[in-house]
Amino acid sequence: MSDSTKTPAIIVIRHGEDMPDDANGHAENTPCDNTYSFPGFPGSGGKPDFKNNVVPAGQIRLYRLSLSNAEKHKPNKPYGEAQAAALAKAMPDWLLNTMNIAPITHMIVKRPYGQSDTTNPFQTSWQFADWIQKNQKDLRPNGADITFDLPTQPTEDGGKVKRLPFNVADLMKNPNSTFICWDRQGLWAKSSEDKGDFILKSLCREEDHGKLISPVKGQTIYVFTNPNSDGKYALDKLHNLSLDNGGSIS
């Protein structure tokens, strides 16, 4: 069951700020060997991963992190790690009490654990997901676990044409709320050279397309509500995550 006094929504944010490129133009990262546990995480499917480790079901394992921090960051940009912490601090209360949004029961975050996968969306979302999984159990139907999906970006024509990493009809079946964190490449067509289906425009009703902007890393928050029969959602206004007071949303 869902709380009929609260509005089901799809909340979308771009990942936080990443580290600067190194001297060779490659994205910097911090090597690690971190295991994350969550119900439904796929592990490595019973086979060794690209580091030759077998990761059990219910876990994923990351070998690098690439959100920026005090040691590695771009000039005049917020630290991505601080944005992730701010999201976890500010988002739960803001959604439920300021926005009156139904609790999140589904998360869709770009896959972080392949050899060439970006870890930024997962890093941005992890603290938030872990907090609401543990602290909002009583708000979810029958105390169920959050469904935490980690899909890749489907493409066609040799990777030149992007497709959505989810089925919009499935999102419409959720009587509560869904949270999506992705990279710019899947959220927004930067130019006419970007082809395919992009998350923000695909979710948004045509009459609200004028409200869409290119998402700022770890800051711009889109709240989509009230889908029509075509699976297009209304977009009221854009919101902003800041680092004020450890995390606030306006």
Secondary structure, 3 states (H helix, E strand, C coil): CCCCCCECEEEEEECCCECCECCCCCECCEEEEEEEECCCCCCCCCCCCCCCCCCCCCEEEEEEECECCCCCCCCCCCCHHHHHHHHHHHHHHHHHHHCCECCEEEEEECCCCCCCCCCHHHHHHHHHHHHHHHHCHHHCHHHCCCEEECCCCCEECCCCEECCCCCHHHHHCCCCEEEEEECHHHHCCCCCCCEECCHHHHHECHHHHHHCCCCCCCCEEEEEECCCCCCCEEECCCEEEECHHHCEEC
